[in-house]
Amino acid sequence: MELDEKKYLYLLFILPIVVLVFLVNLYWKRKKQREFGDLEMVKKLSPESSVFKPVLKLVLLLLALLGLILGLVNPKIGTKMETVKREGIDIVFAMDVSKSMLAEDVAPNRLDKSKQIVSQIINQLGSDRIGIVAYAGSAFPVLPITTDYGVAKMFLQSMNPGMVSSQGTSLDEAIKLSSTYFDDKSKTSKLLILISDGEDHSEGAESAAEEANKLGMKIITIGVGTEKGGTIPLKKNGIVESFQRDNNNQVVITKLNKASLEAIAKATKGGYVNGNNTKEVLEYIKNALDKIQKTEFEATEMADFQSQFQWFLGFAFVFLFLDIFLLERKTSWVNKLNLFNENK
């Protein structure tokens, strides 16, 4: 079982509030009756008044409210199993999270622009499996290969330069780690989409790409930034306090290194695209994916969950109907049975 809209569970706090209001109202009535006169005399003056009926009406109201809340929550129950076959490719997104990606020569900054691009690419995917790698001076696995695009987007938005302790940009480490995401024995097409400004502070990115090519990987690189470059703002609470400086105390100007990204893509017969225009990137990726052979890579038993809200809403309306038409005076035939010892 799973709950479709868990956010409505907070409405359950209404139930104890209703009970509290009932008790306060009951206390107020008793207090006013004592002010009016002797309780036994008041009972004799209103012989048809039932002590049990108000409690019964409260229970019905609580059950109705509970039914309405559970209807909003919409519990789902798996009623059958289905075999789902998927066709697609395995895609790993390698995201540059080095400090240079905070440069604002591309709005809002290079890193946020990269997140937007990857998110839009995921939106246009079908049944492909995806994984995410973060890298700066070293590479870090963020999300293993999965078909859960919602989880992928959640991890994507949380990526920041603080994820990787060693700064710089090591493209070869990103390629090597990404290659471990793919199953060597699988015939599924393997694609690495590497997003970066191309400022590589390591050596061997091209040789790493050549090794990846031997494993059957294709690499598409997306360059984010401008060749003119920009400064790296250091912010606190969203306010720029200073700019990144080098060892000579000079303000760092970080520029897009298009050549290194093109060389990596060329080594795997992939391609390079400028990431500053999201629409162009999406069209490029779509055309590239259309040319890659899709493979059946999964046959999974999945539960088909069906909504059950209608049952809870139905019971809720029944209880409301009973509550509305249930009078607070004694029922004659029940009164004769004296089940609750109300006749004295």
Solvent accessible surface area in square Angstrom, and as a share of the most:
residue,aa,sasa,rsa
1,M,155,0.69
2,E,79,0.35
3,L,60,0.30
4,D,68,0.35
5,E,63,0.28
6,K,129,0.55
7,K,129,0.55
8,Y,66,0.25
9,L,60,0.30
10,Y,133,0.51
11,L,38,0.19
12,L,61,0.30
13,F,146,0.61
14,I,68,0.35
15,L,32,0.16
16,P,78,0.49
17,I,100,0.51
18,V,30,0.17
19,V,50,0.28
20,L,108,0.54
21,V,95,0.55
22,F,39,0.16
23,L,96,0.48
24,V,90,0.52
25,N,64,0.33
26,L,66,0.33
27,Y,146,0.55
28,W,138,0.48
29,K,85,0.36
30,R,90,0.33
31,K,97,0.41
32,K,92,0.39
33,Q,65,0.29
34,R,140,0.51
35,E,113,0.51
36,F,151,0.63
37,G,33,0.31
38,D,94,0.48
39,L,52,0.26
40,E,103,0.46
41,M,109,0.49
42,V,22,0.13
43,K,118,0.50
44,K,148,0.63
45,L,117,0.58
46,S,50,0.32
47,P,82,0.51
48,E,95,0.43
49,S,65,0.42
50,S,9,0.06
51,V,92,0.53
52,F,70,0.29
53,K,23,0.10
54,P,29,0.18
55,V,66,0.38
56,L,56,0.28
57,K,40,0.17
58,L,23,0.12
59,V,65,0.37
60,L,18,0.09
61,L,55,0.28
62,L,37,0.18
63,L,69,0.34
64,A,0,0.00
65,L,38,0.19
66,L,60,0.30
67,G,6,0.06
68,L,52,0.26
69,I,8,0.04
70,L,44,0.22
71,G,7,0.06
72,L,85,0.42
73,V,0,0.00
74,N,18,0.09
75,P,6,0.04
76,K,43,0.18
77,I,72,0.37
78,G,34,0.32
79,T,76,0.44
80,K,101,0.43
81,M,120,0.54
82,E,77,0.35
83,T,80,0.46
84,V,45,0.26
85,K,135,0.57
86,R,55,0.20
87,E,107,0.48
88,G,0,0.00
89,I,0,0.00
90,D,5,0.03
91,I,0,0.00
92,V,0,0.00
93,F,0,0.00
94,A,0,0.00
95,M,0,0.00
96,D,0,0.00
97,V,0,0.00
98,S,3,0.02
99,K,80,0.34
100,S,12,0.08
101,M,0,0.00
102,L,46,0.23
103,A,0,0.00
104,E,82,0.37
105,D,40,0.21
106,V,13,0.08
107,A,81,0.63
108,P,68,0.43
109,N,23,0.12
110,R,0,0.00
111,L,6,0.03
112,D,50,0.26
113,K,23,0.10
114,S,0,0.00
115,K,20,0.08
116,Q,84,0.37
117,I,0,0.00
118,V,0,0.00
119,S,19,0.12
120,Q,76,0.34
121,I,0,0.00
122,I,2,0.01
123,N,85,0.44
124,Q,71,0.31
125,L,18,0.09
126,G,59,0.57
127,S,38,0.25
128,D,8,0.04
129,R,48,0.17
130,I,0,0.00
131,G,0,0.00
132,I,0,0.00
133,V,0,0.00
134,A,0,0.00
135,Y,0,0.00
136,A,0,0.00
137,G,26,0.25
138,S,43,0.28
139,A,25,0.19
140,F,93,0.39
141,P,72,0.46
142,V,19,0.11
143,L,13,0.06
144,P,93,0.59
145,I,45,0.23
146,T,32,0.19
147,T,46,0.27
148,D,71,0.37
149,Y,46,0.17
150,G,52,0.50
151,V,49,0.28
152,A,0,0.00
153,K,61,0.26
154,M,123,0.55
155,F,73,0.30
156,L,0,0.00
157,Q,104,0.46
158,S,68,0.44
159,M,1,0.00
160,N,66,0.34
161,P,20,0.13
162,G,68,0.65
163,M,54,0.24
164,V,8,0.05
165,S,117,0.76
166,S,51,0.33
167,Q,72,0.32
168,G,20,0.19
169,T,2,0.01
170,S,7,0.04
171,L,0,0.00
172,D,14,0.07
173,E,70,0.31
174,A,0,0.00
175,I,1,0.01
176,K,111,0.47
177,L,41,0.20
178,S,0,0.00
179,S,19,0.12
180,T,98,0.57
181,Y,36,0.14
182,F,13,0.05
183,D,80,0.41
184,D,109,0.56
185,K,187,0.79
186,S,30,0.20
187,K,190,0.81
188,T,6,0.03
189,S,26,0.17
190,K,22,0.09
191,L,0,0.00
192,L,0,0.00
193,I,0,0.00
194,L,0,0.00
195,I,0,0.00
196,S,0,0.00
197,D,0,0.00
198,G,0,0.00
199,E,41,0.19
200,D,40,0.21
201,H,133,0.59
202,S,38,0.25
203,E,159,0.71
204,G,34,0.33
205,A,11,0.08
206,E,97,0.43
207,S,60,0.39
208,A,6,0.05
209,A,0,0.00
210,E,90,0.40
211,E,99,0.44
212,A,2,0.02
213,N,55,0.28
214,K,152,0.65
215,L,86,0.43
216,G,52,0.50
217,M,4,0.02
218,K,68,0.29
219,I,0,0.00
220,I,2,0.01
221,T,0,0.00
222,I,0,0.00
223,G,0,0.00
224,V,0,0.00
225,G,0,0.00
226,T,40,0.23
227,E,112,0.50
228,K,177,0.75
229,G,12,0.12
230,G,14,0.14
231,T,44,0.26
232,I,7,0.04
233,P,9,0.06
234,L,61,0.31
235,K,105,0.44
236,K,124,0.53
237,N,142,0.73
238,G,63,0.61
239,I,120,0.61
240,V,66,0.38
241,E,115,0.52
242,S,51,0.33
243,F,88,0.36
244,Q,49,0.22
245,R,118,0.43
246,D,64,0.33
247,N,164,0.84
248,N,118,0.61
249,N,98,0.50
250,Q,112,0.50
251,V,55,0.31
252,V,42,0.24
253,I,89,0.45
254,T,1,0.01
255,K,101,0.43
256,L,12,0.06
257,N,60,0.31
258,K,81,0.34
259,A,69,0.53
260,S,27,0.18
261,L,0,0.00
262,E,69,0.31
263,A,28,0.21
264,I,1,0.00
265,A,3,0.02
266,K,165,0.70
267,A,26,0.20
268,T,3,0.02
269,K,159,0.68
270,G,29,0.28
271,G,11,0.11
272,Y,37,0.14
273,V,17,0.10
274,N,60,0.31
275,G,0,0.00
276,N,53,0.27
277,N,68,0.35
278,T,31,0.18
279,K,144,0.61
280,E,95,0.43
281,V,0,0.00
282,L,34,0.17
283,E,91,0.41
284,Y,76,0.29
285,I,0,0.00
286,K,111,0.47
287,N,85,0.43
288,A,20,0.16
289,L,15,0.08
290,D,95,0.49
291,K,174,0.74
292,I,24,0.12
293,Q,144,0.64
294,K,79,0.33
295,T,34,0.20
296,E,94,0.42
297,F,32,0.13
298,E,51,0.23
299,A,68,0.53
300,T,49,0.29
301,E,107,0.48
302,M,81,0.36
303,A,39,0.30
304,D,46,0.24
305,F,77,0.32
306,Q,83,0.37
307,S,36,0.23
308,Q,31,0.14
309,F,83,0.34
310,Q,91,0.40
311,W,152,0.53
312,F,59,0.24
313,L,49,0.25
314,G,35,0.34
315,F,116,0.49
316,A,0,0.00
317,F,122,0.51
318,V,79,0.46
319,F,50,0.21
320,L,45,0.22
321,F,122,0.51
322,L,84,0.42
323,D,21,0.11
324,I,119,0.60
325,F,137,0.57
326,L,41,0.21
327,L,94,0.47
328,E,82,0.37
329,R,137,0.50
330,K,33,0.14
331,T,44,0.26
332,S,80,0.51
333,W,166,0.58
334,V,38,0.22
335,N,47,0.24
336,K,170,0.72
337,L,105,0.52
338,N,55,0.28
339,L,119,0.59
340,F,100,0.42
341,N,93,0.48
342,E,45,0.20
343,N,61,0.31
344,K,215,0.91
